[in-house]
Amino acid sequence: MDASISLKRLRHLELLAEELNFSKAAERANLSQTAFSRSIQALETEFGLRLFDRDTRSVRPTPAGRYIIAKALALLGRARDFTDDVYYLSNAERGELNFGASLLAINGPLRHALIDLKQQCPLLKLHIEVSQKPNLQMHLEQERIEFFVSNPGELQEDERFEVIWLPSEPASIYCAPQHPLLKQNTPPTPEQIQMFPWSAIAMDKTLIRRLRAILGMKPNQALPLELTCDNLQILQDLTIHSDNLLFTWNSWIDSNSQLVNLAPLLQPQLPQIMMKVECAIIRLADRSLSPPAQRLVDLILMHRE
C-alpha cells in the first residue's frame, strides 16, 4: 500500500459514515454518486479491506470499516487543526513570538504597540527578553529572538544588521530636591554637574561620547558615573537620598516622582537636540520575520508618529 493517503478520500469516508447513504454523502461532497462511489472503492482497494457492506437498501460499516473510520476521523481532526494553525500563524493570530527589548524600549515605543498586539492577537504567545544590548545582540545572532528594540549604538554601522529608526527619546539629568546645586544662589552650570557622581543605566559608547561633547569634556575623559543599575526604583531611591545625579530618559520618570529635572535650570542650557537617546528596531539583515514579528514591527512603526 502506498504510504501516502488522500485526505480528500478520507473526507469522503467520513461523509459516508455519517450519512450511511451514497446519494446524500455524494451530494455533500459536491460529486456525482458514481464519482463518490469510485472514491470509496479506491480506498477499499488501497487498504485491501472492505469498509462498508451495502445492498440496495442499506449501507453499514464493516468491523474493519469502523476501525478505519475512527482512525480517519482522528487524522482528519489533526489535519483541520494543522490547517487552522497555519491560517492563524500566517495572520499572526497564533503561534509564538520571541523578541527582545531594552528598558528604554519597554517604557517608550513598545508600550502601546504591545497593548494593540495583545488585543488583536489574544492567542499569540509572547516571550519578551528585557536586557542590555550586548545580551540582546548575542541572542539575535543565535536566532533565539527575531529582533530587538534598543539604542542601536555601533550596530548602525554593522552590515549584518538592519536598523529601523524610531523617534529618539528625550533624556535629562535629575537630582533630589535638596541637592546642593539647587541651593546655591546662582544657576548650576554644565561644569558643576561634572563634579557630582552620576547614576544611570548601562550606557552605550556612542551615548557616552555625545555626553562628553555636550558637557565640554575631553574625548577620553571619564564621565563621573559611579552607579549603573537597570532597576528604576533603586536609581530613584539612591538619587533622592544622595547627591548623585541621575541621567535617564524622561518617560522613565513618573510624574509623581520627587526628582527635579536639572537640565532646564543649567546656564548655559544643554542643547536639547543632543539630550536624546536613539532607539531603533534591530534585526538580522538577511532574515525574514515571522508573521507575528512583522505584525508587531508594523504596530511599533504605526505608533512612532
C-alpha positions in Angstrom: 0.0 0.0 0.0 1.2 3.5 -0.8 2.3 5.3 2.3 0.5 8.5 1.1 -3.2 8.7 1.9 -5.6 11.1 0.3 -7.2 13.3 2.8 -10.0 14.0 0.3 -10.9 10.3 0.1 -10.8 10.1 3.9 -13.2 13.0 4.0 -15.5 11.0 1.6 -15.2 8.1 4.1 -16.2 10.4 6.9 -19.3 11.7 5.0 -20.4 8.2 4.1 -20.0 7.1 7.7 -22.2 10.0 8.8 -24.9 9.6 6.1 -24.9 5.8 5.5 -26.3 6.8 2.1 -24.2 7.1 -1.0 -26.5 9.7 -2.6 -26.6 12.0 0.4 -22.9 11.7 1.0 -22.1 12.4 -2.6 -24.3 15.5 -2.5 -22.4 16.8 0.5 -19.1 16.2 -1.3 -20.4 18.0 -4.4 -19.8 14.9 -6.5 -21.9 12.6 -8.6 -22.9 9.4 -6.9 -20.7 7.5 -9.4 -17.6 9.5 -8.7 -18.2 9.3 -5.0 -18.6 5.5 -5.2 -15.4 5.3 -7.1 -13.6 7.3 -4.4 -14.8 4.8 -1.7 -13.9 1.8 -3.8 -10.4 3.3 -4.4 -9.9 3.5 -0.6 -11.0 -0.1 -0.2 -8.7 -1.2 -2.9 -5.8 0.8 -1.5 -6.3 -0.6 2.0 -7.2 -4.1 0.8 -10.2 -4.0 3.1 -14.0 -3.9 2.7 -15.1 -0.9 4.6 -18.8 -0.9 4.0 -21.4 -3.6 3.5 -24.0 -2.3 1.1 -27.1 -3.6 -0.6 -30.0 -1.9 -2.3 -31.5 -0.7 1.0 -28.7 0.0 3.4 -25.0 0.9 3.9 -23.2 -0.4 7.0 -19.6 -0.1 8.1 -17.8 -3.5 8.5 -15.8 -4.2 11.7 -12.7 -3.2 9.8 -14.5 -0.2 8.4 -15.4 1.0 11.9 -11.8 0.8 13.0 -10.6 2.7 9.8 -13.3 5.3 10.2 -12.2 6.0 13.8 -8.6 6.4 12.7 -9.6 8.5 9.7 -11.7 10.9 11.9 -8.7 11.4 14.2 -6.4 12.1 11.3 -8.9 14.5 9.7 -9.2 16.3 13.0 -5.4 16.8 13.2 -5.4 17.9 9.6 -8.0 20.5 10.4 -6.1 21.7 13.5 -3.0 22.0 11.3 -4.8 24.0 8.7 -6.2 26.3 11.4 -2.7 26.7 12.9 -1.2 27.6 9.5 -4.0 30.1 9.0 -3.6 31.7 12.4 0.1 31.8 12.0 0.0 33.4 8.6 -2.3 36.0 10.1 -0.1 36.4 13.2 -3.1 35.4 15.4 -1.5 32.3 16.9 2.0 30.8 17.4 4.9 32.2 19.4 6.9 35.4 19.1 10.3 35.8 20.7 11.9 39.2 20.7 14.0 41.5 22.9 13.8 45.0 24.3 15.9 47.3 26.4 14.3 49.2 29.3 14.2 52.3 27.1 12.1 50.4 24.6 9.7 48.9 27.2 9.0 52.4 28.6 8.9 54.0 25.1 7.9 52.8 21.7 6.9 49.2 22.7 4.3 50.1 25.3 1.3 50.9 23.1 2.3 48.5 20.3 2.3 45.6 22.7 -1.2 46.6 24.0 -2.5 46.7 20.5 -0.9 43.3 19.6 -2.4 41.6 22.6 -5.8 42.9 21.8 -5.6 41.9 18.2 -4.0 38.5 18.8 -5.1 37.2 22.2 -3.9 33.6 21.4 -0.4 34.7 20.4 2.3 33.6 22.9 4.8 36.3 23.6 8.3 35.8 25.0 10.0 39.1 25.7 13.6 39.3 26.8 14.3 42.6 28.6 18.0 43.0 28.8 21.0 45.1 27.9 22.0 45.5 24.2 25.1 43.1 24.3 22.8 40.3 25.5 20.1 41.1 23.0 22.6 41.2 20.2 24.1 37.8 21.1 20.6 36.2 21.3 19.7 37.8 17.9 22.8 36.4 16.3 21.9 33.0 17.8 18.4 33.5 16.4 16.8 33.0 19.8 14.9 36.2 19.2 13.7 37.7 15.9 14.5 41.3 16.6 15.1 43.7 19.5 14.3 47.3 20.2 17.1 49.3 21.8 19.6 52.0 21.3 21.5 50.7 18.3 24.8 52.3 19.1 27.6 50.9 16.9 25.3 48.3 15.3 24.1 51.0 12.9 27.5 50.6 11.2 27.3 46.8 11.1 26.1 45.4 7.8 24.9 42.2 9.4 22.0 44.1 11.0 19.1 46.1 9.6 18.3 49.1 11.7 14.9 50.7 11.5 15.0 54.0 13.3 12.3 55.1 15.8 11.9 58.6 17.3 14.6 59.5 19.8 13.5 59.5 23.5 14.1 62.9 25.3 16.5 62.5 28.2 17.7 64.7 31.0 19.6 64.9 34.3 17.7 64.6 37.6 18.5 65.3 41.2 17.0 65.3 44.6 15.0 68.4 45.8 17.6 69.1 48.5 20.6 68.8 46.1 23.4 71.4 46.7 23.1 72.6 43.1 19.5 73.7 43.8 20.5 75.6 47.0 23.2 77.9 45.6 22.5 81.4 44.7 23.4 81.1 41.0 22.1 78.7 38.4 24.0 75.5 38.1 26.4 75.1 35.2 27.3 72.2 33.0 30.8 72.2 34.5 29.4 71.9 38.0 27.4 68.7 37.2 30.6 67.0 36.4 31.7 67.5 40.0 29.0 65.2 41.4 28.6 61.4 41.0 26.2 60.2 38.3 23.8 57.3 38.3 22.4 55.7 35.1 21.6 52.5 33.3 24.5 50.9 31.4 25.4 53.5 28.7 26.3 52.8 25.1 29.7 54.1 23.9 28.0 56.4 21.4 25.9 58.0 24.1 28.9 58.5 26.4 30.8 60.2 23.5 27.9 62.6 23.0 27.6 63.4 26.7 31.3 64.2 26.8 30.8 66.6 23.8 27.8 68.5 25.1 29.5 68.9 28.6 32.7 70.1 27.0 34.8 67.2 28.3 37.9 65.9 26.8 37.5 62.9 24.3 38.9 60.4 26.7 37.7 61.9 29.9 35.6 59.5 32.0 32.1 60.5 32.9 31.6 60.8 36.7 29.5 57.6 36.5 29.6 55.8 39.9 26.4 53.8 39.8 24.9 51.7 37.0 21.7 49.8 37.5 18.7 48.5 35.5 16.2 49.0 38.3 14.4 52.3 38.3 13.3 52.1 41.9 16.9 51.7 43.1 18.1 54.5 40.9 15.4 56.8 42.1 15.8 55.9 45.8 19.5 56.4 45.8 19.2 59.7 43.9 16.6 61.0 46.3 18.8 60.2 49.3 22.2 61.3 48.0 24.0 63.9 45.9 24.0 61.6 42.9 22.7 63.0 39.6 20.5 60.6 37.6 20.8 60.6 33.8 17.8 58.8 32.1 15.1 59.3 29.5 12.2 61.4 30.7 9.5 58.9 30.2 11.1 56.6 32.8 10.5 59.2 35.5 7.0 59.1 37.0 5.1 62.4 37.1 4.7 61.9 40.8 8.4 61.5 41.4 10.2 63.8 43.8 13.2 64.1 41.4 13.9 67.5 39.9 14.7 67.9 36.2 18.0 69.7 36.4 18.7 70.3 32.7 16.3 73.3 32.2 18.0 75.1 35.1 21.5 74.9 33.7 23.2 78.0 32.4 24.0 77.8 29.7 21.5 75.2 28.9 22.5 72.0 27.2 21.3 71.6 23.5 18.0 69.7 23.7 18.5 68.1 20.4 21.5 66.2 21.8 19.9 65.3 25.1 18.1 62.4 23.5 18.6 58.6 23.4 18.2 57.0 20.0 16.0 53.9 19.7 15.6 51.5 16.8 14.3 48.1 15.8 17.4 45.9 15.1 17.1 42.6 13.1 19.3 40.4 11.1 19.7 41.8 7.6 19.3 38.5 5.8 16.4 37.0 7.7 12.6 37.1 7.1 10.4 37.9 10.1 7.6 35.6 11.0 4.1 37.0 10.6 3.7 37.7 14.3 7.0 39.5 14.4 6.1 41.5 11.3 2.8 42.5 12.8 4.5 43.8 16.0 7.1 45.7 13.9 4.2 47.3 11.9 2.4 48.3 15.1 5.6 49.8 16.5 6.1 51.8 13.3 2.5 52.9 13.4 3.0 54.4 16.8 6.2 56.2 16.0 4.4 59.3 14.6 
